[in-house]
Amino acid sequence: MDEAILAAIDDDAAFEALPDRIAELCGGRSAIIFGLDPRGLVHIDACNHWGPDDARLYRELFAQIDPWFTAARRLGLSGRAFAMCDIVSDRDLLNSAIWNDFYRTIGDDTGRAVGAMMAGDGGARLAVAVHRGFRDSRFGRVEEAALNGVTAQLRLMLRARALLTDAEGRRAAVEDALA
């Protein structure tokens, strides 16, 4: 897994493949890598389950009310992985807008998650979540340990990608100024 994360620093195809690798590592069917900027806006970096329209819908309408995401932020769960069934009951999930107005609407049965949140730069938050269907088994300590094993590397890889993007933008600006 370390090699896949390192390759994702400057290889977009390797980066896009990370959700598959992370889901497999944690015994899930899908994964998402996303962030929350200091203003509270969510951006999705990589996702292997939703198409672009569903990812946009989640980002714009449901991320801020996602019961797993909001519970993790409210409880200050950061720096380690946690099984979401330990902090959000099945009942609360099934009564939520994300379940009734997003998952069910798009034909998604996501109902189990293990996730990790990490501090980013300048007050940003980074997160990764692995999912299973509602009728699948709950995530537990084994999957938490697997995700914990890669969260620090994921944070560093995302930081390196951001630095490379910034450097590319500055290089392009200098080239334009010299042209």
QUIUR-V395561 format. One record per pair of residues at least 12 apart in sequence whose C-alpha atoms are under 10 Angstrom apart, sorted by sequence separation. I is the first residue (numbers start at 1). GAP is how many residues later the second one is. D is the distance in whole Angstrom. If there is no record, write none. Layout:
i=I gap=GAP d=D
i=I gap=GAP d=D
This chain:
i=5 gap=12 d=10
i=19 gap=12 d=5
i=20 gap=12 d=9
i=32 gap=12 d=7
i=33 gap=12 d=5
i=34 gap=12 d=7
i=43 gap=12 d=9
i=44 gap=12 d=8
i=72 gap=12 d=8
i=75 gap=12 d=9
i=99 gap=12 d=8
i=115 gap=12 d=7
i=116 gap=12 d=5
i=117 gap=12 d=9
i=4 gap=13 d=8
i=5 gap=13 d=7
i=18 gap=13 d=8
i=19 gap=13 d=6
i=32 gap=13 d=8
i=33 gap=13 d=5
i=34 gap=13 d=8
i=43 gap=13 d=9
i=71 gap=13 d=9
i=115 gap=13 d=6
i=116 gap=13 d=7
i=130 gap=13 d=9
i=4 gap=14 d=7
i=18 gap=14 d=9
i=19 gap=14 d=7
i=32 gap=14 d=6
i=33 gap=14 d=6
i=42 gap=14 d=10
i=44 gap=14 d=9
i=114 gap=14 d=9
i=115 gap=14 d=4
i=116 gap=14 d=9
i=18 gap=15 d=9
i=31 gap=15 d=8
i=32 gap=15 d=4
i=33 gap=15 d=10
i=43 gap=15 d=10
i=44 gap=15 d=7
i=68 gap=15 d=10
i=69 gap=15 d=9
i=72 gap=15 d=8
i=114 gap=15 d=6
i=115 gap=15 d=6
i=5 gap=16 d=9
i=31 gap=16 d=6
i=32 gap=16 d=7
i=42 gap=16 d=9
i=43 gap=16 d=7
i=68 gap=16 d=6
i=71 gap=16 d=7
i=72 gap=16 d=9
i=113 gap=16 d=6
i=114 gap=16 d=5
i=115 gap=16 d=9
i=1 gap=17 d=9
i=4 gap=17 d=8
i=5 gap=17 d=10
i=30 gap=17 d=8
i=31 gap=17 d=6
i=32 gap=17 d=8
i=42 gap=17 d=6
i=43 gap=17 d=9
i=67 gap=17 d=9
i=68 gap=17 d=9
i=71 gap=17 d=7
i=94 gap=17 d=8
i=112 gap=17 d=10
i=113 gap=17 d=5
i=114 gap=17 d=7
i=130 gap=17 d=9
i=4 gap=18 d=10
i=30 gap=18 d=6
i=31 gap=18 d=7
i=32 gap=18 d=9
i=41 gap=18 d=8
i=42 gap=18 d=8
i=70 gap=18 d=10
i=93 gap=18 d=8
i=112 gap=18 d=8
i=113 gap=18 d=4
i=114 gap=18 d=9
i=129 gap=18 d=9
i=29 gap=19 d=9
i=30 gap=19 d=6
i=31 gap=19 d=10
i=41 gap=19 d=9
i=68 gap=19 d=8
i=69 gap=19 d=10
i=93 gap=19 d=10
i=112 gap=19 d=5
i=113 gap=19 d=6
i=128 gap=19 d=9
i=1 gap=20 d=7
i=29 gap=20 d=8
i=30 gap=20 d=9
i=42 gap=20 d=10
i=43 gap=20 d=9
i=67 gap=20 d=9
i=68 gap=20 d=6
i=110 gap=20 d=10
i=111 gap=20 d=7
i=112 gap=20 d=5
i=113 gap=20 d=9
i=1 gap=21 d=8
i=42 gap=21 d=7
i=67 gap=21 d=7
i=68 gap=21 d=10
i=90 gap=21 d=8
i=110 gap=21 d=6
i=111 gap=21 d=6
i=112 gap=21 d=6
i=113 gap=21 d=9
i=41 gap=22 d=9
i=42 gap=22 d=8
i=67 gap=22 d=10
i=90 gap=22 d=9
i=109 gap=22 d=10
i=110 gap=22 d=6
i=111 gap=22 d=5
i=112 gap=22 d=6
i=32 gap=23 d=10
i=41 gap=23 d=8
i=109 gap=23 d=8
i=110 gap=23 d=4
i=111 gap=23 d=4
i=112 gap=23 d=8
i=128 gap=23 d=8
i=1 gap=24 d=8
i=40 gap=24 d=8
i=68 gap=24 d=10
i=109 gap=24 d=5
i=110 gap=24 d=6
i=111 gap=24 d=7
i=112 gap=24 d=7
i=114 gap=24 d=9
i=115 gap=24 d=10
i=127 gap=24 d=9
i=23 gap=25 d=9
i=34 gap=25 d=9
i=67 gap=25 d=8
i=68 gap=25 d=8
i=108 gap=25 d=8
i=109 gap=25 d=6
i=110 gap=25 d=9
i=111 gap=25 d=8
i=112 gap=25 d=8
i=113 gap=25 d=8
i=114 gap=25 d=6
i=126 gap=25 d=10
i=19 gap=26 d=10
i=20 gap=26 d=10
i=67 gap=26 d=7
i=85 gap=26 d=9
i=108 gap=26 d=10
i=109 gap=26 d=8
i=110 gap=26 d=9
i=111 gap=26 d=10
i=112 gap=26 d=6
i=113 gap=26 d=7
i=114 gap=26 d=8
i=128 gap=26 d=9
i=19 gap=27 d=7
i=20 gap=27 d=9
i=21 gap=27 d=10
i=36 gap=27 d=10
i=66 gap=27 d=9
i=84 gap=27 d=10
i=85 gap=27 d=7
i=109 gap=27 d=10
i=111 gap=27 d=9
i=112 gap=27 d=7
i=113 gap=27 d=10
i=114 gap=27 d=10
i=127 gap=27 d=9
i=128 gap=27 d=10
i=18 gap=28 d=8
i=19 gap=28 d=6
i=20 gap=28 d=6
i=36 gap=28 d=10
i=84 gap=28 d=7
i=85 gap=28 d=7
i=86 gap=28 d=10
i=115 gap=28 d=10
i=116 gap=28 d=9
i=126 gap=28 d=9
i=127 gap=28 d=9
i=16 gap=29 d=9
i=17 gap=29 d=8
i=18 gap=29 d=9
i=19 gap=29 d=6
i=20 gap=29 d=9
i=67 gap=29 d=7
i=83 gap=29 d=8
i=84 gap=29 d=5
i=85 gap=29 d=8
i=114 gap=29 d=7
i=115 gap=29 d=8
i=126 gap=29 d=7
i=15 gap=30 d=9
i=16 gap=30 d=6
i=17 gap=30 d=9
i=18 gap=30 d=9
i=19 gap=30 d=9
i=66 gap=30 d=8
i=67 gap=30 d=9
i=68 gap=30 d=10
i=83 gap=30 d=6
i=84 gap=30 d=6
i=113 gap=30 d=10
i=114 gap=30 d=7
i=125 gap=30 d=10
i=15 gap=31 d=7
i=16 gap=31 d=8
i=17 gap=31 d=8
i=65 gap=31 d=9
i=66 gap=31 d=8
i=67 gap=31 d=8
i=82 gap=31 d=9
i=83 gap=31 d=4
i=84 gap=31 d=7
i=116 gap=31 d=8
i=16 gap=32 d=8
i=65 gap=32 d=8
i=66 gap=32 d=6
i=67 gap=32 d=9
i=82 gap=32 d=6
i=83 gap=32 d=7
i=84 gap=32 d=10
i=115 gap=32 d=8
i=116 gap=32 d=8
i=126 gap=32 d=9
i=65 gap=33 d=7
i=66 gap=33 d=9
i=81 gap=33 d=7
i=82 gap=33 d=6
i=83 gap=33 d=9
i=114 gap=33 d=8
i=115 gap=33 d=9
i=118 gap=33 d=8
i=64 gap=34 d=10
i=81 gap=34 d=5
i=82 gap=34 d=6
i=117 gap=34 d=8
i=118 gap=34 d=8
i=62 gap=35 d=8
i=63 gap=35 d=8
i=80 gap=35 d=8
i=81 gap=35 d=4
i=82 gap=35 d=9
i=116 gap=35 d=7
i=120 gap=35 d=7
i=61 gap=36 d=10
i=62 gap=36 d=6
i=80 gap=36 d=6
i=81 gap=36 d=7
i=115 gap=36 d=10
i=118 gap=36 d=10
i=119 gap=36 d=8
i=120 gap=36 d=9
i=61 gap=37 d=9
i=62 gap=37 d=10
i=78 gap=37 d=10
i=79 gap=37 d=7
i=80 gap=37 d=7
i=81 gap=37 d=9
i=118 gap=37 d=7
i=77 gap=38 d=10
i=78 gap=38 d=7
i=79 gap=38 d=6
i=80 gap=38 d=8
i=117 gap=38 d=10
i=120 gap=38 d=9
i=121 gap=38 d=8
i=62 gap=39 d=9
i=77 gap=39 d=8
i=78 gap=39 d=5
i=79 gap=39 d=5
i=120 gap=39 d=8
i=58 gap=40 d=9
i=61 gap=40 d=10
i=62 gap=40 d=8
i=77 gap=40 d=7
i=78 gap=40 d=5
i=79 gap=40 d=7
i=94 gap=40 d=10
i=61 gap=41 d=9
i=76 gap=41 d=9
i=77 gap=41 d=9
i=78 gap=41 d=7
i=93 gap=41 d=10
i=72 gap=43 d=9
i=58 gap=44 d=7
i=68 gap=44 d=10
i=72 gap=44 d=9
i=73 gap=44 d=8
i=90 gap=44 d=9
i=57 gap=45 d=8
i=58 gap=45 d=9
i=68 gap=45 d=8
i=72 gap=45 d=8
i=84 gap=45 d=10
i=68 gap=46 d=9
i=69 gap=46 d=9
i=81 gap=46 d=10
i=83 gap=46 d=10
i=68 gap=47 d=9
i=69 gap=47 d=10
i=78 gap=47 d=9
i=79 gap=47 d=10
i=81 gap=47 d=9
i=82 gap=47 d=10
i=83 gap=47 d=10
i=84 gap=47 d=10
i=54 gap=48 d=9
i=69 gap=48 d=9
i=78 gap=48 d=9
i=79 gap=48 d=10
i=81 gap=48 d=9
i=54 gap=49 d=10
i=78 gap=49 d=9
i=54 gap=52 d=8
i=73 gap=52 d=10
i=86 gap=52 d=9
i=85 gap=53 d=7
i=86 gap=53 d=9
i=84 gap=54 d=9
i=85 gap=54 d=8
i=86 gap=54 d=9
i=83 gap=55 d=8
i=84 gap=55 d=8
i=85 gap=55 d=9
i=50 gap=56 d=9
i=83 gap=56 d=6
i=84 gap=56 d=9
i=82 gap=57 d=9
i=83 gap=57 d=6
i=50 gap=58 d=9
i=69 gap=58 d=9
i=82 gap=58 d=8
i=83 gap=58 d=8
i=49 gap=59 d=9
i=82 gap=59 d=8
i=83 gap=59 d=10
i=69 gap=60 d=9
i=81 gap=60 d=9
i=83 gap=60 d=8
i=49 gap=61 d=10
i=68 gap=61 d=10
i=82 gap=61 d=9
i=83 gap=61 d=7
i=81 gap=62 d=9
i=82 gap=62 d=6
i=81 gap=63 d=5
i=82 gap=63 d=9
i=80 gap=64 d=8
i=81 gap=64 d=7
i=80 gap=65 d=9
i=81 gap=65 d=9
i=82 gap=65 d=9
i=81 gap=66 d=6
i=82 gap=66 d=9
i=80 gap=67 d=8
i=81 gap=67 d=5
i=80 gap=68 d=6
i=81 gap=68 d=9
i=79 gap=69 d=8
i=80 gap=69 d=9
i=81 gap=69 d=10
i=81 gap=70 d=8
i=80 gap=71 d=8
i=79 gap=72 d=8
i=80 gap=72 d=9
i=79 gap=73 d=8
i=30 gap=80 d=9
i=29 gap=81 d=9
i=36 gap=81 d=10
i=45 gap=81 d=10
i=47 gap=81 d=10
i=31 gap=82 d=9
i=33 gap=82 d=10
i=35 gap=82 d=9
i=38 gap=82 d=9
i=42 gap=82 d=10
i=44 gap=82 d=10
i=45 gap=82 d=10
i=46 gap=82 d=9
i=47 gap=82 d=10
i=49 gap=82 d=9
i=30 gap=83 d=10
i=31 gap=83 d=9
i=32 gap=83 d=9
i=33 gap=83 d=10
i=34 gap=83 d=9
i=35 gap=83 d=9
i=36 gap=83 d=10
i=37 gap=83 d=9
i=38 gap=83 d=9
i=40 gap=83 d=10
i=41 gap=83 d=10
i=42 gap=83 d=9
i=43 gap=83 d=10
i=44 gap=83 d=10
i=45 gap=83 d=10
i=47 gap=83 d=10
i=28 gap=84 d=9
i=31 gap=84 d=9
i=35 gap=84 d=10
i=36 gap=84 d=9
i=37 gap=84 d=9
i=38 gap=84 d=7
i=39 gap=84 d=9
i=40 gap=84 d=8
i=42 gap=84 d=10
i=44 gap=84 d=10
i=28 gap=85 d=8
i=35 gap=85 d=8
i=37 gap=85 d=8
i=38 gap=85 d=5
i=39 gap=85 d=8
i=40 gap=85 d=9
i=28 gap=86 d=9
i=37 gap=86 d=7
i=38 gap=86 d=5
i=36 gap=87 d=9
i=37 gap=87 d=4
i=38 gap=87 d=8
i=26 gap=88 d=8
i=36 gap=88 d=6
i=37 gap=88 d=6
i=35 gap=89 d=7
i=36 gap=89 d=5
i=37 gap=89 d=9
i=35 gap=90 d=6
i=36 gap=90 d=6
i=23 gap=91 d=10
i=34 gap=91 d=9
i=35 gap=91 d=4
i=36 gap=91 d=8
i=34 gap=92 d=6
i=35 gap=92 d=6
i=33 gap=93 d=8
i=34 gap=93 d=5
i=35 gap=93 d=8
i=33 gap=94 d=6
i=34 gap=94 d=6
i=32 gap=95 d=8
i=33 gap=95 d=4
i=34 gap=95 d=9
i=32 gap=96 d=6
i=33 gap=96 d=7
i=31 gap=97 d=7
i=32 gap=97 d=5
i=33 gap=97 d=9
i=31 gap=98 d=5
i=32 gap=98 d=7
i=30 gap=99 d=8
i=31 gap=99 d=4
i=32 gap=99 d=9
i=30 gap=100 d=6
i=31 gap=100 d=6
i=28 gap=101 d=10
i=29 gap=101 d=7
i=30 gap=101 d=5
i=31 gap=101 d=9
i=28 gap=102 d=6
i=29 gap=102 d=6
i=30 gap=102 d=7
i=26 gap=103 d=10
i=27 gap=103 d=8
i=28 gap=103 d=5
i=29 gap=103 d=6
i=30 gap=103 d=10
i=26 gap=104 d=7
i=27 gap=104 d=9
i=28 gap=104 d=5
i=29 gap=104 d=8
i=25 gap=105 d=10
i=26 gap=105 d=9
i=27 gap=105 d=8
i=28 gap=105 d=9
i=22 gap=106 d=9
i=23 gap=106 d=9
i=24 gap=106 d=9
i=22 gap=107 d=9
i=23 gap=107 d=6
i=22 gap=108 d=7
i=23 gap=108 d=7
i=28 gap=108 d=10
i=19 gap=109 d=9
i=23 gap=109 d=9
i=28 gap=109 d=10
i=19 gap=110 d=9
i=20 gap=110 d=10
i=19 gap=111 d=8
i=28 gap=111 d=9
i=27 gap=112 d=9
i=26 gap=113 d=9
i=45 gap=113 d=9
i=26 gap=114 d=10
i=27 gap=115 d=9
i=28 gap=115 d=9
i=26 gap=116 d=8
i=27 gap=116 d=7
i=26 gap=117 d=5
i=25 gap=118 d=8
i=26 gap=118 d=8
i=26 gap=119 d=9
i=27 gap=119 d=9
i=23 gap=120 d=10
i=26 gap=120 d=6
i=25 gap=121 d=7
i=26 gap=121 d=6
i=33 gap=121 d=9
i=25 gap=122 d=8
i=26 gap=122 d=10
i=22 gap=124 d=9
i=23 gap=124 d=9
i=25 gap=124 d=10
i=22 gap=125 d=8
i=25 gap=125 d=10
i=33 gap=125 d=10
i=22 gap=128 d=9
i=18 gap=136 d=10
i=15 gap=142 d=9
i=15 gap=143 d=10
i=5 gap=145 d=9
i=9 gap=145 d=10
i=8 gap=146 d=9
i=15 gap=146 d=10
i=2 gap=147 d=10
i=6 gap=147 d=8
i=9 gap=147 d=9
i=10 gap=147 d=9
i=1 gap=148 d=10
i=2 gap=148 d=8
i=5 gap=148 d=7
i=6 gap=148 d=9
i=9 gap=148 d=5
i=1 gap=149 d=8
i=5 gap=149 d=7
i=8 gap=149 d=7
i=9 gap=149 d=7
i=12 gap=149 d=10
i=5 gap=150 d=10
i=6 gap=150 d=9
i=7 gap=150 d=9
i=8 gap=150 d=9
i=9 gap=150 d=9
i=10 gap=150 d=8
i=11 gap=150 d=9
i=2 gap=151 d=8
i=5 gap=151 d=9
i=6 gap=151 d=7
i=9 gap=151 d=6
i=10 gap=151 d=7
i=1 gap=152 d=10
i=2 gap=152 d=9
i=5 gap=152 d=7
i=8 gap=152 d=10
i=9 gap=152 d=5
i=5 gap=153 d=9
i=8 gap=153 d=8
i=9 gap=153 d=9
i=6 gap=154 d=10
i=9 gap=154 d=10
i=10 gap=154 d=8
i=9 gap=155 d=8
i=10 gap=155 d=9
